[in-house]
Amino acid sequence: MFQALRVPVLLLITYSLLMIVGGHWVWNTSHQSLLNDHQSKLDRFSVHISSQLDKFAHIPELLSKDKELIDALHSPSNSAQIELTNRYLRHVNTVIQASDTYLLDSIGTTIAASNWNQQRSFVGRNFAFRPYFQQAILGHENQYFALGSTSGKRGYYYSYPVSYAAEIIGVIVVKMDLSLIEASWKGKQSFFVADDKDQIVFMSSNPEWLFKSLQPLGEEQRSRIRESQQYLDTNIESLHFSGDLESATSSIKSSHPLVKEQFFTSSRFLSDPRLTVRVFSPTHLVWWDLIAYLVVLSLVFAIIYLAIQLNTHRQQRRAQIDRLQSEANQKLEFQVLERTSELHIEIKQRIETERVLRQTQDELIQAAKLAVLGQMSASISHELNNPLAAIRSYADNGRLFLAKEKTDRVDDNLSRISALTDRMAKISHQLRSFAKKSTAEELHTLQILPVLHSSKELMKPQLKSERVKINELPDAFDVRVVANAIQLEQVVINLLTNAIQAMDQQDDKQLSILLEIRPPSTDTTSTLLIHIDDNGPGFSSPSNGDFFEPFHTTKKNGLGLGLSISQQIISGINGKLITGTSPQGGARFSIELPIVPTKESD
C-alpha cells in the first residue's frame, strides 16, 4: 500500500514547491520584462514626439524674416498684398505639411492664413487670448497645446514675433495636427498618454482618455484653464487614478467607470516640450504569464502522473501479453506452415493453368488458321490444278516436238513448265508459312508492307474465283510495328475472307486495303491504321462489341471465333480492332497499331 502511494506523494510535494517558487519567479520576471518594455517604449516615443515637434520648431522664426509677411503687416488693407500673402502661406503650409499657418497683427487679429479660402478660415478672427500670442508679442517664441477655437481640433502651436526696425509688428503661427503622432501607436496591448503640467491628457492611443485629468483638479487649476480657453468649453473629467503618478514606475488603479483595470505605468518628463509621457499596461498581462505557467506546470505533472500509471499498467499487461503471445506464436507457426503448403499447391496449379491456357490459345489460333485454309482450299486447289493441267499439256507437246526434232520448241515448253512449277512452289511456300504454328511471345519489329503483300498473295486464288476487285498496295511505305508476322497475317486474311463472304450477293465486288498514319496526341504516340473496306451490305447493328464476342456469328455455318481470335491477337500487341462504315457504304474493319519510331527500329 505504501509502495503504491509513494510516487503520487512525491509528485504532489514537487508540484507544490515548483508552483510556489516558480510562480514567484515567473511573476517577478514577467513584471520586470514589462517594465523593461515600458522603458523601451518610452525611449522610442519620447524620441518620436521630440522629432515630430522639432520639425516645426524653427519654421516660425524663418518665416518671421520673410518680406512677404512684413509687407502684409504694413499694408493690411491692401487686398492684393493680402491675397499674395494668403497664397504664399498656403504654399508654405503644403510644403511643411502643417495643419495651418497664419499671420496675426499686433492686436492678435488674423490678417492672412493658409486656410483663407476655406469655410473654417482664420482670417478676421482674434487670438489675443491665446498664450502663444501673448508670449510672442512680448518678443518670446512659444509652443503651446490647445483645442482650436475655430476648427475644434487639437493642435500644437508654434509662434514667433515678426519684427521690423526693432519693433514687433505681428506674430506668425504654425499649427501641427497631433493625430499624426498618435497614428503609429494605436492597436497595441499597451497604450501611451501624453499629459500637460495639470496632468490633462492631450495625446493618447486610447481616445476615451482624451481631455481627462489623471487625478482630480483643484478649483484654482480649473479657473486658470477656463480663462486661457486652452480646452474651450470642454468639461475636464478626472480618471481618479490612485497611486504614485510622479514616480518612474508604479501600480495604479482608477475608480472611473471608463477604466476597469489595474495598470502598471511608467512615465518620463520631457523638458522641451514641457509634457509627461506615460505608458500603461494592464496588470492582467503579468497575471496571464503566471496563469500560463501554472497551467503548463499542471499539464506536465498530469502527463507525468498518467505516464507513470500507464507504465505500471503496461508492465502488468506486458507480462500477460507475453504469455498469450507465446501461445499465439506456436499456433501461428503451425497455421503458417499449413497455409504455406496450400499456397505452394495453388501456385503450381496456377502456373499449370496458365501454361495450359497459353497452349490452348495458341492451338485455337492455329485451328483458326487451318479453318481459314480450309475455306480457301477450293480456290487454292483450282489455282494448283490449272498449272498442273498446263504442265501436262506442255509435257505432251514436248514429246511430240522432240519426236519431230524441234528442239527449240521443246526448250520453250520446258521453260514454261519451269515457270509454272515456280508459281506452284511460291503458293506452297506461302501456305506452309501461314500454316506454321507460332506463339504470341514471338514478337519482332517488322515492316507492315511485306505482311500485307503476303496476305494478298495468299488470298489471290479466292479473290480470283469470287471475281473480287482489290486495290494495289503502295510500292513504298516505310512504317514499322512490333508484331508476330504470321499472326498479323492471319488477322488480315481473316478480315479479307469475311469481307469476300459479306459481298456474296454483290454483282460488282470491290475490296480495298488502305493505310493511314494518325499523328500523335498529348497522351498517345503515332499509330498506323489498316482499313479493310468492302462494298457489301455493311453492319445491321450499331453495336461494335458483339462482333468480337466468342461464338457470335451472322454466317449460316460459322463458328463465331474468327473475329474474337483476331481481336485477342491485336490486343496482345497493344493494338485495337475497330468496326465502322466504308466510304462505299459497306463494312470497314480497321487495325490500329502503335508505330515504332525510326531510331528505335534501327
C-alpha positions in Angstrom: 0.0 0.0 0.0 2.8 2.5 1.0 4.8 1.5 -2.1 1.8 2.3 -4.3 1.3 5.8 -2.7 4.9 6.8 -2.6 5.1 8.1 -6.2 1.9 10.2 -6.1 3.0 11.8 -2.8 6.4 12.7 -4.2 4.9 14.2 -7.2 2.5 16.3 -5.1 5.3 17.7 -3.0 7.4 18.5 -6.1 4.4 20.1 -7.8 3.7 22.3 -4.7 7.3 23.5 -4.4 7.5 24.3 -8.1 4.2 26.1 -8.0 5.2 28.4 -5.2 8.9 29.0 -6.1 8.4 29.0 -9.9 5.2 31.1 -9.7 7.1 33.8 -7.7 9.9 33.8 -10.2 7.5 34.0 -13.2 5.7 36.9 -11.6 8.9 38.8 -11.0 10.4 38.0 -14.4 7.2 39.0 -16.2 6.9 42.2 -14.2 10.5 43.2 -14.8 10.1 42.3 -18.5 7.1 44.5 -18.7 8.9 47.4 -17.0 11.9 47.0 -19.4 9.4 47.1 -22.3 7.9 50.3 -20.8 11.4 51.9 -20.8 12.0 50.8 -24.4 8.7 52.2 -25.5 9.3 55.5 -23.5 12.6 55.8 -25.3 11.1 55.3 -28.7 8.0 57.5 -28.1 10.0 60.3 -26.5 12.3 60.4 -29.5 9.3 60.2 -31.8 7.4 63.1 -30.1 10.5 65.3 -29.9 11.5 64.6 -33.5 7.9 65.3 -34.7 7.6 68.5 -32.7 11.1 69.7 -33.5 10.3 69.6 -37.3 8.2 72.8 -36.9 10.1 74.5 -34.0 12.2 76.8 -36.2 9.9 77.3 -39.1 8.1 80.4 -37.5 11.4 82.0 -36.9 12.4 81.6 -40.5 9.0 82.9 -41.7 9.2 86.0 -39.5 12.1 87.3 -41.6 10.1 86.9 -44.9 9.5 90.2 -46.7 6.0 89.0 -47.9 4.7 88.8 -44.2 6.3 92.2 -43.3 4.7 93.9 -46.3 1.3 92.4 -45.3 1.6 93.7 -41.7 2.5 97.1 -43.0 -0.4 97.2 -45.5 -3.3 95.1 -44.0 -5.8 97.0 -46.1 -4.0 96.2 -49.4 -6.2 93.4 -50.7 -3.7 92.5 -53.5 -0.9 92.2 -50.9 -3.1 90.1 -48.6 -4.1 87.8 -51.5 -0.4 87.2 -52.3 0.4 86.5 -48.6 -2.5 84.1 -48.3 -1.3 82.1 -51.3 2.2 82.2 -50.0 1.2 80.9 -46.6 -0.9 78.1 -48.3 2.2 77.1 -50.3 4.4 77.1 -47.2 1.8 75.1 -45.3 1.6 72.5 -48.0 5.4 72.1 -48.2 5.9 71.7 -44.5 2.7 69.6 -44.1 1.4 71.6 -41.2 -2.3 71.8 -40.2 -2.5 75.6 -40.5 -0.1 78.6 -40.9 -1.4 82.1 -40.2 -0.3 85.7 -39.5 -1.6 87.9 -36.6 -1.2 91.6 -36.3 -0.2 93.4 -33.1 -3.6 93.1 -31.5 -4.0 89.4 -32.3 -6.3 89.6 -35.3 -5.5 87.2 -38.2 -4.8 89.2 -41.4 -3.6 86.2 -43.6 -3.9 82.5 -43.3 -3.2 79.3 -45.3 -6.9 78.4 -45.0 -8.2 81.8 -46.1 -10.4 80.3 -48.8 -12.0 77.6 -46.6 -15.2 77.6 -44.5 -13.1 77.5 -41.3 -10.9 80.4 -42.4 -9.0 82.1 -39.5 -8.9 85.5 -41.4 -10.5 88.2 -39.2 -10.5 86.1 -36.1 -8.8 87.4 -32.9 -6.5 85.1 -30.9 -5.2 87.7 -28.4 -6.4 85.4 -25.6 -4.0 82.6 -26.6 -0.8 82.4 -24.6 1.2 81.7 -27.7 0.2 85.2 -28.9 0.7 86.8 -25.6 4.2 85.4 -25.3 5.2 86.1 -28.9 4.0 89.7 -28.9 6.3 90.3 -26.0 9.2 89.0 -28.1 9.4 85.4 -26.9 9.0 82.3 -29.1 6.4 80.0 -27.7 5.0 76.4 -28.1 1.5 75.7 -26.8 -1.1 72.9 -26.9 -4.8 73.7 -27.2 -8.1 72.9 -28.8 -8.7 75.1 -31.9 -11.4 77.7 -31.3 -12.4 77.6 -35.0 -11.8 74.0 -36.0 -12.4 72.4 -32.6 -9.4 70.1 -33.4 -6.3 69.5 -31.2 -3.2 71.3 -32.2 0.3 72.1 -31.1 1.1 75.8 -31.8 4.4 77.4 -32.6 4.6 81.2 -32.5 7.3 83.8 -33.2 7.3 87.6 -33.2 7.6 89.4 -36.6 9.8 92.4 -36.2 10.6 95.4 -38.3 13.2 98.1 -37.4 13.5 96.6 -33.9 9.7 96.8 -33.4 7.4 93.8 -33.0 4.6 94.4 -35.6 2.9 90.9 -35.5 3.1 87.2 -34.8 3.5 84.2 -37.2 1.8 80.9 -36.0 2.2 77.3 -37.3 -0.2 74.7 -36.1 0.6 71.0 -36.1 -2.0 68.1 -36.2 -1.3 65.9 -33.2 -3.2 62.9 -34.6 -0.3 62.2 -36.9 1.8 61.4 -33.8 -0.8 59.1 -32.3 -1.4 57.1 -35.5 1.6 54.9 -35.2 1.0 53.9 -31.6 -2.6 52.6 -31.8 -3.7 49.0 -31.7 -1.1 47.7 -29.1 -1.7 45.9 -25.8 0.0 48.8 -24.0 -1.0 52.3 -24.8 0.6 55.7 -24.3 -0.5 59.0 -22.8 1.0 62.5 -23.1 -0.3 65.0 -20.5 0.5 68.6 -19.6 1.5 70.2 -16.3 -2.0 69.8 -15.0 -2.0 66.1 -15.8 -4.6 66.6 -18.5 -4.4 64.1 -21.3 -4.0 65.7 -24.7 -2.5 62.8 -26.7 -3.3 59.1 -26.2 -3.7 55.9 -28.1 -6.9 55.4 -26.1 -9.3 58.1 -27.4 -11.6 57.7 -24.4 -9.0 59.3 -22.1 -8.5 62.5 -24.2 -9.2 65.8 -22.3 -9.5 64.0 -18.9 -7.2 64.6 -16.0 -5.3 61.6 -14.5 -6.1 62.9 -10.9 -8.7 65.4 -9.7 -8.1 69.1 -10.4 -8.2 71.8 -7.8 -10.6 74.8 -8.3 -7.7 77.1 -8.9 -6.4 74.9 -11.7 -9.9 74.7 -13.3 -10.3 78.5 -13.2 -6.9 79.1 -14.8 -7.7 76.6 -17.6 -11.1 78.2 -18.3 -9.6 81.6 -18.5 -6.9 80.5 -21.0 -9.6 78.7 -23.1 -6.9 76.0 -23.7 -9.6 73.4 -23.9 -12.5 75.7 -24.8 -15.7 74.7 -23.1 -14.7 71.0 -22.7 -15.7 69.6 -19.3 -12.5 68.2 -17.8 -13.4 65.0 -16.0 -11.0 63.1 -13.7 -10.0 59.5 -14.3 -9.4 59.3 -10.5 -6.2 57.3 -10.6 -4.9 56.4 -7.1 -1.2 55.7 -6.8 2.1 57.4 -7.2 2.0 59.0 -10.7 5.1 61.0 -10.1 7.5 58.0 -9.7 9.1 56.5 -12.8 7.2 53.2 -12.4 4.2 52.4 -10.2 1.0 50.3 -10.0 -2.2 52.4 -10.1 -5.9 51.8 -10.1 -8.9 54.0 -11.1 -12.4 54.4 -9.7 -13.7 55.9 -13.0 -16.2 53.7 -15.0 -14.2 54.0 -18.2 -11.2 52.4 -16.6 -12.0 48.9 -15.4 -8.5 47.5 -15.0 -5.4 48.0 -12.8 -2.3 49.2 -14.6 1.5 49.1 -14.3 2.6 52.5 -15.5 6.0 54.1 -16.4 6.5 57.8 -17.0 9.1 60.3 -18.3 9.1 64.1 -18.2 10.2 65.9 -21.3 11.5 69.4 -20.6 11.2 70.6 -24.2 8.4 70.5 -24.9 7.1 70.5 -21.3 5.0 67.3 -21.1 5.0 64.0 -19.4 4.9 60.8 -21.5 3.4 57.7 -19.8 3.0 54.0 -20.9 0.1 52.0 -19.4 -0.1 48.2 -19.4 -2.9 46.1 -17.8 -1.7 44.0 -14.9 -3.5 41.0 -16.3 -0.6 40.7 -18.8 1.6 39.6 -15.9 -1.2 37.5 -14.4 -1.7 35.7 -17.7 2.0 34.7 -17.7 1.6 33.4 -14.2 -1.6 31.5 -15.1 0.1 30.1 -18.3 3.0 28.9 -16.1 0.7 27.2 -13.6 -1.4 25.6 -16.4 1.7 24.3 -18.2 3.1 23.0 -14.8 -0.2 21.3 -14.0 -0.3 19.7 -17.5 3.3 18.5 -17.3 2.7 16.9 -13.9 -0.6 15.4 -15.0 1.2 13.9 -18.0 4.0 12.6 -15.8 1.5 11.0 -13.4 -0.5 9.5 -16.2 2.7 8.2 -17.8 3.7 6.5 -14.6 0.3 5.0 -14.2 0.3 3.9 -17.8 3.8 2.4 -17.5 2.7 0.4 -14.4 -0.4 -0.8 -16.2 1.7 -1.6 -19.3 4.2 -3.7 -17.3 1.3 -5.7 -15.9 -0.2 -6.1 -19.3 3.1 -7.0 -20.9 3.5 -10.0 -18.7 0.1 -11.2 -19.6 0.6 -10.4 -23.3 4.0 -12.2 -23.4 2.2 -15.3 -22.1 -0.6 -15.1 -24.6 1.8 -14.2 -27.4 3.9 -17.3 -26.8 0.7 -19.4 -27.1 -0.4 -17.5 -30.2 3.1 -17.8 -31.8 3.0 -21.6 -31.5 -0.5 -21.7 -33.1 0.5 -19.2 -35.8 3.6 -21.1 -36.7 1.5 -24.2 -37.3 -1.0 -22.2 -39.4 1.7 -20.6 -41.4 3.3 -24.0 -42.2 -0.2 -25.3 -43.2 -1.0 -22.3 -45.3 2.4 -22.2 -47.0 1.9 -25.8 -48.1 -1.5 -24.8 -49.5 0.0 -21.8 -51.3 2.7 -23.9 -52.9 0.0 -26.2 -54.3 -2.1 -23.3 -55.5 0.9 -21.6 -57.2 1.8 -24.8 -59.0 -1.9 -25.2 -60.1 -2.0 -21.6 -61.4 1.3 -21.9 -63.3 0.0 -25.1 -64.9 -3.4 -23.5 -65.7 -1.6 -20.5 -67.3 0.5 -22.9 -69.4 -2.5 -24.8 -70.5 -4.3 -21.6 -71.3 -1.5 -20.3 -73.4 -1.2 -23.6 -75.1 -4.9 -23.7 -75.8 -4.9 -20.2 -77.1 -2.0 -21.0 -79.5 -3.8 -24.1 -80.6 -7.0 -22.2 -81.1 -5.2 -19.6 -83.2 -3.6 -22.5 -85.2 -7.1 -24.1 -85.6 -8.4 -20.8 -86.8 -5.6 -20.5 -89.4 -6.3 -24.1 -90.6 -10.0 -23.2 -90.7 -9.2 -20.3 -93.0 -7.0 -22.6 -95.1 -10.0 -25.0 -95.3 -12.2 -22.1 -96.5 -9.6 -21.3 -99.1 -8.9 -24.9 -100.1 -11.3 -24.9 -103.1 -9.7 -21.7 -104.6 -6.2 -23.0 -103.8 -7.0 -26.4 -105.4 -8.2 -24.6 -108.5 -5.2 -22.4 -108.5 -2.9 -25.5 -108.4 -5.0 -27.6 -110.9 -4.6 -25.0 -113.7 -0.7 -25.1 -113.6 -0.8 -28.9 -113.4 -3.0 -29.2 -116.4 -0.8 -26.8 -118.3 2.3 -28.7 -117.3 0.7 -31.9 -118.6 -0.1 -30.2 -121.9 3.4 -28.7 -122.3 4.9 -32.2 -121.5 2.9 -34.0 -124.1 3.6 -31.3 -126.7 7.3 -31.5 -125.7 7.4 -35.2 -126.6 5.9 -34.5 -130.0 8.3 -31.7 -130.7 11.2 -34.0 -129.5 10.0 -36.7 -132.0 9.9 -34.2 -134.7 13.4 -32.9 -133.6 12.0 -29.4 -133.0 14.4 -28.8 -130.1 13.8 -25.1 -129.9 10.1 -25.6 -129.3 10.9 -28.3 -126.7 13.1 -25.8 -124.8 10.3 -23.2 -124.9 7.9 -25.7 -123.4 10.4 -26.7 -120.7 10.8 -23.1 -119.8 7.1 -22.7 -119.4 6.9 -25.8 -117.2 9.7 -24.4 -115.0 7.8 -21.1 -114.6 4.6 -22.9 -113.6 6.5 -25.0 -111.0 8.0 -21.8 -109.5 4.5 -20.4 -109.3 3.2 -23.6 -107.5 6.2 -23.6 -105.2 5.5 -20.0 -104.3 1.9 -20.8 -103.4 3.1 -23.9 -101.5 5.7 -21.8 -99.6 3.1 -19.2 -98.6 0.7 -21.9 -97.4 3.4 -23.6 -95.3 4.4 -20.2 -93.8 0.8 -19.3 -93.0 0.1 -22.8 -91.5 3.3 -22.7 -89.4 2.5 -22.8 -85.7 3.6 -19.7 -83.8 3.2 -18.3 -80.3 2.2 -14.8 -79.0 5.6 -14.3 -77.5 7.4 -14.3 -80.9 7.2 -10.5 -81.4 9.6 -8.6 -83.8 9.9 -5.1 -85.3 8.8 -5.6 -88.9 7.8 -3.7 -92.0 4.0 -3.7 -92.5 4.0 -3.7 -96.3 5.5 -7.3 -96.7 2.8 -8.7 -94.4 0.0 -7.1 -96.4 1.6 -8.3 -99.8 1.9 -11.9 -98.4 -1.7 -11.8 -97.2 -2.9 -10.5 -100.6 -0.9 -13.3 -102.4 -2.5 -16.0 -100.2 -5.9 -14.6 -100.9 -5.3 -14.2 -104.7 -6.9 -17.5 -105.7 -10.0 -16.9 -103.6 -10.2 -13.2 -104.9 -9.9 -14.6 -108.5 -12.6 -17.3 -108.0 -15.0 -14.9 -106.4 -14.3 -12.2 -109.0 -13.4 -9.6 -106.4 -11.5 -6.4 -107.4 -8.9 -5.3 -105.0 -6.8 -2.2 -105.0 -3.0 -2.1 -105.4 -0.8 -1.6 -102.4 1.8 1.3 -102.5 5.3 0.4 -103.7 7.0 2.1 -100.7 5.6 2.6 -97.2 8.4 2.7 -94.6 6.4 2.1 -91.4 7.3 -0.4 -88.7 5.3 -2.1 -86.0 6.0 -4.6 -83.2 4.1 -7.8 -84.0 4.2 -11.5 -84.9 4.2 -11.5 -88.7 2.3 -14.8 -89.1 -0.4 -13.9 -86.6 -0.8 -10.4 -88.0 -1.1 -12.0 -91.5 -3.7 -14.4 -90.1 -5.8 -11.4 -88.9 -5.6 -9.6 -92.3 -6.5 -12.9 -94.1 -9.4 -13.4 -91.7 -10.7 -9.9 -92.3 -10.3 -10.2 -96.1 -12.2 -13.6 -96.0 -15.0 -12.0 -94.0 -15.2 -9.1 -96.5 -15.4 -11.5 -99.5 -18.2 -13.5 -97.9 -20.1 -10.3 -97.0 -20.1 -9.3 -100.7 -21.5 -12.7 -101.8 -24.7 -11.1 -103.2 -23.0 -8.2 -104.8 -22.6 -8.1 -108.7 -19.6 -5.7 -108.6 -17.4 -6.8 -105.7 -14.8 -4.3 -104.6 -12.3 -4.7 -101.8 -9.8 -2.1 -100.5 -6.7 -2.2 -98.2 -6.0 1.4 -97.2 -3.1 2.7 -95.0 -3.4 5.8 -92.7 -0.9 7.3 -90.2 -2.6 9.1 -87.3 -0.4 11.8 -85.8 0.4 11.6 -82.0 -1.8 13.4 -79.4 -1.0 14.5 -75.9 -1.2 11.0 -74.4 -0.5 8.7 -77.4 2.2 8.1 -79.9 1.7 7.9 -83.7 -0.4 5.0 -84.8 -0.9 3.0 -88.1 -4.5 2.3 -89.3 -5.0 -0.5 -91.8 -8.6 -0.1 -93.2 -10.2 -3.1 -94.9 -13.3 -1.9 -96.8 -15.9 -3.7 -98.8 -19.0 -2.7 -100.7 -21.3 -5.2 -99.1 -24.5 -4.6 -97.1 -22.5 -3.2 -94.1 -23.5 -3.7 -90.4 -27.1 -4.2 -89.4 -26.4 -3.3 -85.8 -24.6 -0.2 -84.4 -23.0 -2.2 -81.6 -19.4 -3.0 -82.2 -18.8 -5.1 -79.1 -21.0 -8.1 -80.2 -18.9 -8.9 -83.3 -15.9 -9.8 -81.1 -17.8 -12.0 -78.6 -16.8 -15.7 -78.9 -19.3 -17.8 -80.9 -21.2 -14.7 -82.2 -21.7 -15.1 -85.9 -24.0 -14.0 -88.7 -22.9 -16.8 -91.1 -25.0 -19.9 -91.5 -22.1 -22.3 -91.0 -19.8 -20.0 -89.0 -18.3 -20.8 -85.6 -18.0 -17.1 -84.4 -14.3 -17.4 -83.4 -12.5 -15.6 -86.2 -13.1 -12.0 -85.1 -12.7 -13.0 -81.4 -9.3 -14.5 -82.0 -8.3 -11.6 -84.3 -9.1 -9.2 -81.5 -7.1 -11.2 -79.0 -4.1 -11.2 -81.3 -4.3 -7.4 -82.0 -4.8 -6.6 -78.2 -1.7 -8.7 -77.4 0.4 -6.3 -79.4 -1.2 -3.1 -77.8 -3.5 -2.5 -80.8 -7.2 -2.2 -81.4 -9.6 -3.8 -83.8 -12.3 -1.2 -84.8 -15.5 -1.6 -86.9 -17.0 1.2 -89.0 -18.7 2.0 -92.3 -16.6 2.2 -95.5 -16.9 5.1 -98.0 -18.7 2.6 -100.4 -21.4 2.0 -97.7 -20.2 -1.4 -96.8 -18.3 -2.7 -93.7 -14.9 -1.4 -92.5 -12.6 -3.2 -90.2 -9.6 -1.1 -89.0 -6.5 -2.5 -87.3 -4.8 0.3 -85.2 -1.2 -0.4 -84.2 1.4 1.9 -82.5 4.2 2.9 -84.8 7.8 2.1 -83.8 9.9 5.3 -84.1 12.7 5.1 -86.7 15.6 5.3 -84.1 14.0 2.6 -82.0 13.5 0.4 -85.1 17.1 0.9 -86.2 
